[in-house]
Structure formats: structure tokens, C-alpha cells
Amino acid sequence: MKKIILRGRKVVGGCAEGEALVTKESISGWGGVNPMTGTIIEVRHELNGQSFKDKVLVFPGAKGSSGWSGIFHSARLAGAAPKAMIFNVMTTKMALGAVVTRAPAVTDLDQDPLDVIETGDWVKVDGDNGIVEVTKRK
């Protein structure tokens, strides 16, 4: 199996691994996610109907209101949060959302994760060291 190592910057420490769920679209928390199931409910989103529960969520970042962090905090309390998050665009709402989710999170990677990681790949996120190891599914 082909492995790819990406190096970036820690947002939230810890280590987790799981199947990747990838979108090239930003995610709206308030009105875009069902926090009880981790399901994307934003009507026009490419992941509409899919859940990030127990997945490594790979996405550009947050969009919408400051309620984003509250929705992801609620998802964690409901047991529906992602195992880890990898994202491109750091904003205050994204940083706070990552912290309240308490899942390892990494940003500012040396390669664009949206070009490298595909849904279904196995991904290990070492938030402490900013390292992402991708095992391609094919």
C-alpha cells in the first residue's frame, strides 16, 4: 500500500486515525450540520446526507456564523464528532471549533490535503507533531 506523509502545524494535539471523509467545500456549522449525528444537512453541499462521525474530516475550513464552534461542540457531546480534522484555512471560528471538538487537528500542510487525500483513504493524524500519514485505499 502506498503511504504519503504530510507535515503541517498543530492546532489541537493528540493522535487519532480512521477513514477519511473529504470535501473541497467549506462546511457551515449552524444550519449545515446535524450535531446529534454529525450529518451534513446543508442542501447544496457535496457531502449532504453523509456523516463525519468517527471519520477523519478533511476540508478547507469553516464558513458561516460564530455558531460553528457550538455545533461542533454539540457533536462531540453527542458522540458524533470527527476523530480528527485536517483543514486549509485557519480562522478564529475554525480554531475554536477544533479546540471544542477535542479531536486532533492539523493545518498549514506542506502539500494540499485536498489534492492528496481521498474519501476512504486511511489517515493517521499526529496533532502533537503536525504529521499526517495517509495510506491510499487503492
Short mmCIF file of the C-alpha atoms (twelve columns), coordinates in Angstrom:
data_MODEL
# 
_entry.id   MODEL 
# 
loop_
_atom_site.group_PDB 
_atom_site.id 
_atom_site.type_symbol 
_atom_site.label_atom_id 
_atom_site.label_alt_id 
_atom_site.label_comp_id 
_atom_site.label_asym_id 
_atom_site.label_seq_id 
_atom_site.Cartn_x 
_atom_site.Cartn_y 
_atom_site.Cartn_z 
_atom_site.pdbx_PDB_model_num 
ATOM 1   C CA . MET A 1   0.000   0.000  0.000  1 
ATOM 2   C CA . LYS A 2   1.174   3.479  -0.845 1 
ATOM 3   C CA . LYS A 3   1.853   5.794  2.119  1 
ATOM 4   C CA . ILE A 4   2.203   9.560  1.973  1 
ATOM 5   C CA . ILE A 5   3.487   11.719 4.816  1 
ATOM 6   C CA . LEU A 6   2.318   15.314 5.152  1 
ATOM 7   C CA . ARG A 7   3.819   17.782 7.600  1 
ATOM 8   C CA . GLY A 8   1.958   20.745 8.980  1 
ATOM 9   C CA . ARG A 9   1.136   22.728 12.068 1 
ATOM 10  C CA . LYS A 10  -0.598  21.573 15.231 1 
ATOM 11  C CA . VAL A 11  -3.946  23.091 16.041 1 
ATOM 12  C CA . VAL A 12  -5.100  20.505 18.598 1 
ATOM 13  C CA . GLY A 13  -2.785  17.832 19.958 1 
ATOM 14  C CA . GLY A 14  -3.380  14.131 20.264 1 
ATOM 15  C CA . CYS A 15  -3.352  11.204 17.868 1 
ATOM 16  C CA . ALA A 16  -6.205  9.545  16.029 1 
ATOM 17  C CA . GLU A 17  -6.716  7.519  12.894 1 
ATOM 18  C CA . GLY A 18  -9.583  6.494  10.714 1 
ATOM 19  C CA . GLU A 19  -11.179 6.600  7.311  1 
ATOM 20  C CA . ALA A 20  -11.049 9.972  5.570  1 
ATOM 21  C CA . LEU A 21  -14.127 11.938 4.591  1 
ATOM 22  C CA . VAL A 22  -13.003 14.624 2.153  1 
ATOM 23  C CA . THR A 23  -14.747 17.674 0.733  1 
ATOM 24  C CA . LYS A 24  -13.400 20.591 -1.251 1 
ATOM 25  C CA . GLU A 25  -16.265 22.714 0.098  1 
ATOM 26  C CA . SER A 26  -16.205 24.628 3.385  1 
ATOM 27  C CA . ILE A 27  -18.651 23.394 5.998  1 
ATOM 28  C CA . SER A 28  -21.312 25.554 7.606  1 
ATOM 29  C CA . GLY A 29  -21.903 24.609 11.226 1 
ATOM 30  C CA . TRP A 30  -25.087 26.496 12.057 1 
ATOM 31  C CA . GLY A 31  -27.750 25.048 9.750  1 
ATOM 32  C CA . GLY A 32  -25.266 22.919 7.848  1 
ATOM 33  C CA . VAL A 33  -24.655 20.067 10.300 1 
ATOM 34  C CA . ASN A 34  -26.917 17.923 12.445 1 
ATOM 35  C CA . PRO A 35  -24.843 17.828 15.650 1 
ATOM 36  C CA . MET A 36  -26.656 14.763 17.006 1 
ATOM 37  C CA . THR A 37  -25.499 12.580 14.097 1 
ATOM 38  C CA . GLY A 38  -22.598 14.522 12.542 1 
ATOM 39  C CA . THR A 39  -24.513 14.523 9.257  1 
ATOM 40  C CA . ILE A 40  -24.042 17.320 6.748  1 
ATOM 41  C CA . ILE A 41  -27.514 18.756 6.133  1 
ATOM 42  C CA . GLU A 42  -26.540 21.782 4.045  1 
ATOM 43  C CA . VAL A 43  -28.752 21.282 0.994  1 
ATOM 44  C CA . ARG A 44  -26.254 22.095 -1.765 1 
ATOM 45  C CA . HIS A 45  -23.164 20.651 -0.072 1 
ATOM 46  C CA . GLU A 46  -21.393 17.787 -1.863 1 
ATOM 47  C CA . LEU A 47  -21.458 15.737 1.387  1 
ATOM 48  C CA . ASN A 48  -25.172 16.296 2.017  1 
ATOM 49  C CA . GLY A 49  -26.523 13.255 3.861  1 
ATOM 50  C CA . GLN A 50  -23.085 11.935 4.904  1 
ATOM 51  C CA . SER A 51  -21.812 11.858 8.491  1 
ATOM 52  C CA . PHE A 52  -18.342 12.767 9.714  1 
ATOM 53  C CA . LYS A 53  -18.877 10.750 12.901 1 
ATOM 54  C CA . ASP A 54  -15.774 8.612  13.583 1 
ATOM 55  C CA . LYS A 55  -14.096 9.826  10.358 1 
ATOM 56  C CA . VAL A 56  -11.058 11.991 9.742  1 
ATOM 57  C CA . LEU A 57  -12.643 15.108 8.290  1 
ATOM 58  C CA . VAL A 58  -10.560 16.744 5.542  1 
ATOM 59  C CA . PHE A 59  -11.938 20.082 4.341  1 
ATOM 60  C CA . PRO A 60  -10.987 23.675 3.512  1 
ATOM 61  C CA . GLY A 61  -12.377 25.102 6.765  1 
ATOM 62  C CA . ALA A 62  -15.400 26.673 8.405  1 
ATOM 63  C CA . LYS A 63  -17.908 29.043 6.887  1 
ATOM 64  C CA . GLY A 64  -20.838 30.925 8.289  1 
ATOM 65  C CA . SER A 65  -21.510 32.318 11.718 1 
ATOM 66  C CA . SER A 66  -19.694 32.049 15.006 1 
ATOM 67  C CA . GLY A 67  -22.190 29.297 15.886 1 
ATOM 68  C CA . TRP A 68  -19.868 26.897 14.031 1 
ATOM 69  C CA . SER A 69  -17.917 26.028 17.165 1 
ATOM 70  C CA . GLY A 70  -21.114 25.466 19.166 1 
ATOM 71  C CA . ILE A 71  -22.384 22.947 16.630 1 
ATOM 72  C CA . PHE A 72  -19.103 21.004 16.638 1 
ATOM 73  C CA . HIS A 73  -19.008 21.111 20.454 1 
ATOM 74  C CA . SER A 74  -22.551 19.678 20.490 1 
ATOM 75  C CA . ALA A 75  -21.470 16.966 18.038 1 
ATOM 76  C CA . ARG A 76  -18.660 15.977 20.436 1 
ATOM 77  C CA . LEU A 77  -21.079 15.828 23.380 1 
ATOM 78  C CA . ALA A 78  -23.437 13.660 21.306 1 
ATOM 79  C CA . GLY A 79  -20.597 11.294 20.327 1 
ATOM 80  C CA . ALA A 80  -20.890 12.333 16.680 1 
ATOM 81  C CA . ALA A 81  -17.696 14.372 16.194 1 
ATOM 82  C CA . PRO A 82  -14.957 13.532 13.730 1 
ATOM 83  C CA . LYS A 83  -11.981 11.535 15.071 1 
ATOM 84  C CA . ALA A 84  -9.612  14.191 13.690 1 
ATOM 85  C CA . MET A 85  -9.677  17.239 11.426 1 
ATOM 86  C CA . ILE A 86  -7.342  18.371 8.658  1 
ATOM 87  C CA . PHE A 87  -8.060  21.742 7.092  1 
ATOM 88  C CA . ASN A 88  -6.507  24.503 4.989  1 
ATOM 89  C CA . VAL A 89  -7.881  27.848 6.148  1 
ATOM 90  C CA . MET A 90  -7.337  28.904 9.757  1 
ATOM 91  C CA . THR A 91  -9.895  31.353 11.098 1 
ATOM 92  C CA . THR A 92  -10.921 32.123 14.665 1 
ATOM 93  C CA . LYS A 93  -14.131 30.088 14.259 1 
ATOM 94  C CA . MET A 94  -12.136 27.162 12.826 1 
ATOM 95  C CA . ALA A 95  -9.593  27.290 15.669 1 
ATOM 96  C CA . LEU A 96  -12.285 27.451 18.356 1 
ATOM 97  C CA . GLY A 97  -14.277 24.690 16.637 1 
ATOM 98  C CA . ALA A 98  -11.214 22.433 16.586 1 
ATOM 99  C CA . VAL A 99  -10.490 23.120 20.254 1 
ATOM 100 C CA . VAL A 100 -14.039 22.410 21.479 1 
ATOM 101 C CA . THR A 101 -14.250 19.270 19.324 1 
ATOM 102 C CA . ARG A 102 -11.141 17.999 21.167 1 
ATOM 103 C CA . ALA A 103 -10.097 15.985 18.135 1 
ATOM 104 C CA . PRO A 104 -6.512  16.128 16.856 1 
ATOM 105 C CA . ALA A 105 -6.326  18.839 14.214 1 
ATOM 106 C CA . VAL A 106 -3.619  19.920 11.779 1 
ATOM 107 C CA . THR A 107 -3.374  22.773 9.241  1 
ATOM 108 C CA . ASP A 108 -0.766  24.501 7.037  1 
ATOM 109 C CA . LEU A 109 0.429   21.235 5.492  1 
ATOM 110 C CA . ASP A 110 3.361   21.041 3.077  1 
ATOM 111 C CA . GLN A 111 1.008   19.643 0.401  1 
ATOM 112 C CA . ASP A 112 -2.653  20.465 -0.137 1 
ATOM 113 C CA . PRO A 113 -4.513  17.682 1.701  1 
ATOM 114 C CA . LEU A 114 -7.480  18.164 -0.625 1 
ATOM 115 C CA . ASP A 115 -5.264  17.093 -3.526 1 
ATOM 116 C CA . VAL A 116 -3.571  14.204 -1.683 1 
ATOM 117 C CA . ILE A 117 -6.287  12.611 0.480  1 
ATOM 118 C CA . GLU A 118 -9.395  10.953 -0.931 1 
ATOM 119 C CA . THR A 119 -12.525 9.762  0.831  1 
ATOM 120 C CA . GLY A 120 -11.879 6.210  2.011  1 
ATOM 121 C CA . ASP A 121 -8.114  6.603  2.494  1 
ATOM 122 C CA . TRP A 122 -6.849  5.577  5.945  1 
ATOM 123 C CA . VAL A 123 -5.396  8.595  7.728  1 
ATOM 124 C CA . LYS A 124 -3.359  8.877  10.938 1 
ATOM 125 C CA . VAL A 125 -3.231  12.349 12.459 1 
ATOM 126 C CA . ASP A 126 -0.492  13.138 14.961 1 
ATOM 127 C CA . GLY A 127 -1.631  16.541 16.138 1 
ATOM 128 C CA . ASP A 128 1.226   16.850 18.616 1 
ATOM 129 C CA . ASN A 129 3.844   16.759 15.861 1 
ATOM 130 C CA . GLY A 130 1.759   18.072 12.960 1 
ATOM 131 C CA . ILE A 131 2.183   14.851 10.970 1 
ATOM 132 C CA . VAL A 132 -0.449  13.222 8.781  1 
ATOM 133 C CA . GLU A 133 0.164   9.732  7.398  1 
ATOM 134 C CA . VAL A 134 -2.070  8.737  4.503  1 
ATOM 135 C CA . THR A 135 -2.482  5.134  3.367  1 
ATOM 136 C CA . LYS A 136 -4.120  5.155  -0.041 1 
ATOM 137 C CA . ARG A 137 -7.102  2.839  -0.345 1 
ATOM 138 C CA . LYS A 138 -6.169  1.780  -3.872 1 
# 
